[in-house]
Structures are given as C-alpha cells and as structure tokens.
Amino acid sequence: MSEREDIRSFTYDKLRERIAALSQKSFRADQVFDWLHVKKVDDFDQMTNLSKELRDKLASEYEIYEVKAVSTLKSSDGTRKYIHRLHDGNVIETVLLRYEYGNSVCISSQVGCRMGCRFCASTVDGLVRDLTAGEMAAQIYSVEADIGERVGHVVVMGSGEPLDNFDNFTDFIELITDKRGACIGARNITASTCGLVPKIRDLADRRYQITLALSLHATTDEKRKTIMPVANKYALSEIISACRYYFDTTGRRITLEYSLISGVNDGEEDIRLLAGIAKSLGAHVNLIPINPIEERQYRATSRNDAVLLKNKLEKNDINVTIRREMGRDIQASCGQLRRKYIKSQ
Ligand code: SAH
C-alpha cells in the first residue's frame, strides 16, 4: 500500500490547509479541487494551470489513487457493471443504472465487508480494507468518463458497510456534494446500512440531506440474528429508535430494504410486523427478491408472491416498491461479479 495520501480524498477545507502548508496561495487549492472534482483528471501533469514546480511538489507529497475499469459488462437495458482495479491491485464492483430521471451509480465503500450477512457475497471472505473517500468518488468519475455523461444520483449499496468506514464515507459525501466540485445533490444520494446504531446517530447529527436506507430483512431479533450477525450487537428496538432520530433530525424519510428469502422472511406474520415497523417510522419499503449466491442455499420469493406481499403492505397504507431487476443478462451483483473476476485471474 502506498505511503502517500490520496489527495482526491481531501475535502475542500482540508485541501486548503494542505496547500497552505506548501506555502501556496489559497486560490491554488481551488484550482486543484477543480481539476480533481470538476475536470476529474487522474494525473498531476494534467493540471496545466499549475506550474511544473507545484505539480512536481504535489506529486512528491501526494498520490491520486487509481480506480481503473478493467472489465465492463453492458446489459441490453443500459445497465453497466464495472470491475474497478485499485492502486494496490484490489478490485471492487461499481454499477451504472439508467433511469428515466437520469444516471445512477451504485458504489462500493469497502473492499469486502466484515458484517457477515448470510445471503451476501461481499462478506464471504471478510473485510480486506476500507476505501478512501477519493476511491469512492472516483468510481463515479470513471463511469462518467466511460459513458460521456454526468451522473446525478448515487447509491452506496455496493460492497461494504459505509458506516463501518464512517470518516471516509462522510468525507465522500462532503466531497461529491460540494458546489465547487462534483455538485451532486444530497437528496439524490442514498446510503444503505445494516444498522450500526451509534453511527446512524452520528450520521443524523451531520444533518446531510441524504436518504438513509436500513437493511431490515427480518422483523424480530431472533430471526434477524439467523441471517445478519450484526443483530447480535444491536436490537431492533435500538435500530428503530436510531432511525426515528435520523428522521427527526434530518427530516428525511427512512427507506427499509427487505430482501425476500423464500420460506425465511416472507410469511404472513413477517409482513404484518414489517407493516408495523414501516408505519411507525413513516418509512418507504423496498422489497428485493433475493439474488441467490453460490455460497449459500437461500432462494428468492417468486415475483408473483412479491407482488402479493406488496399489495398487502399497500393495504396498510405503506409506500412500497419492488426493486426492478436490472442488468439480469449480465450477471448478478451484490459482490458476485467481483468474486467471479478474482477466481478467473
Ligand atoms: N452494508 C450495507 C450496504 C451494502 S449491501 C447494508 O447492509 O445495507 C446493499 C443491500 O443489498 C443491502 O440491503 C443488502 O442486505 C442487500 N443484499 C446483499 N446481498 C444480497 C443478495 N444476495 N440479494 C439481495 N439483496 C442483497
């Protein structure tokens, strides 16, 4: 791993401090920030309005960590799935989704994950390392360069638990929402967590206008523990009260993600309890028929049954969507593409 810090990870204020420490005028920080987050270059030598001397100085102190697309799968529905290689040789997954309202990118926040959810491929080999804020942002920039279009929506739902990489994740949010930089609207960003209670509260206190999605997946502690080890650490009652705090503090409604696993969490009682939790939080529910992974035996609830469950929730006045499956013809996601890529090398 490189000794030098990733300059692309610095928030505007931090970059200003670092540029000042090099005895440079403050407008130089604006120029460097613009090169990194508006023009989105990945080499100091491309920063042509800086003197050669300053470029060399920056290059000797810092690095722009590489995030390079080494494999791209294109679906007939416009979805693209990328394997990005990092400067230390690790690889991560990034997904582009094209909606009527624009381009959305699903980024990874860590290489691997240590949360251990039983149905998830990203966690099978545990956590390898955290991503820097710059590596999170560069996934978006790399997709923009590939399609030649702007990305206006971001979901942090790739590999990793963003709240387990809290400082880098919050720097990332500050970076990409910065009006002097990529300027992505906070309301167009959704971050998903398996429910790290103290961090949900810390995030609420930042008062960003991002949407928080909670990976609920089970409505009792007992059942949740069987599929999500993190449930041994935090009780549902604590998680729900942290989500209520998030809503009260930010005014942003919570989304509840509920991956439907046949015979595990898709019964009458599960849905009745799910309706109760959603109602108590005023939350939107996103039903996701599970994407079966090689390493585990779980099967997805059928599309028809998912629609029936959606109707039941709607009868209880719950706002609910079934996640549209995109890019089906080009591989499942949720960390499976990365595992396949690594095995093939
Ligand atoms: N660590 C975060 C974000 C990454 S996972 C979290 O837990 O929320 C993004 C979402 O995909 C989560 O809701 C996660 O539970 C879900 N997920 C993971 N593997 C899945 C699979 N095989 N099928 C369906 N959803 C899955």
Boltz pocket constraint, residues with backbone or C-beta under 6 A from the ligand:
constraints:
  - pocket:
      binder: B
      contacts: [[A, 115], [A, 117], [A, 119], [A, 120], [A, 121], [A, 156], [A, 157], [A, 158], [A, 159], [A, 160], [A, 161], [A, 162], [A, 192], [A, 193], [A, 194], [A, 195], [A, 213], [A, 214], [A, 215], [A, 257], [A, 259], [A, 288], [A, 289], [A, 290], [A, 291], [A, 292], [A, 293], [A, 333], [A, 334]]
      max_distance: 6.0
